[in-house]
Amino acid sequence: MPMKWNRYPSDWKQISERIQRRDGFRCRYCDAPNGQEIYRYPNSRRWSYTPEGSEWRRVRIVTMVHHIGINKPDGMPGNPDDKMDCREANLVTLCQYCHLTEERLIRSKRKGEKTDTKNEQLELL
């Protein structure tokens, strides 16, 4: 799904690159390295450079920057859907698996229901 660029600041590409550089181009949740082929255990943040069983799947890691939605300095609640809130503390580098997992959690909290993380497709941006 294409990004909705009008929801992001005009310098988003530079912001995203700066955050990924800060985070060492690695997922902050599972430590997977951007651009590397790894083996990931299904529906898990566990990964390895070599498969540890037949159920492990080879994937190429793609990292991206995620809006956490932390509270603002004035105490107002943060919102992960506010793509203009680009404070350093509100941004984190995630791999595609961890990003999808976080987005599902956000969506399920918003809807007030549990989400099937194995089979659901969702609108990321």
Secondary structure by P-SEA (a helix, b strand, c coil): ccccccccccaaaaaaaaaaaaaccccccccccccbbbbbcccccccccccccccbbbbbbbbbbbbcccccccccbbbcccccccccccbbbbcaaaaaaaaaaaaaaaacccccccccccccc
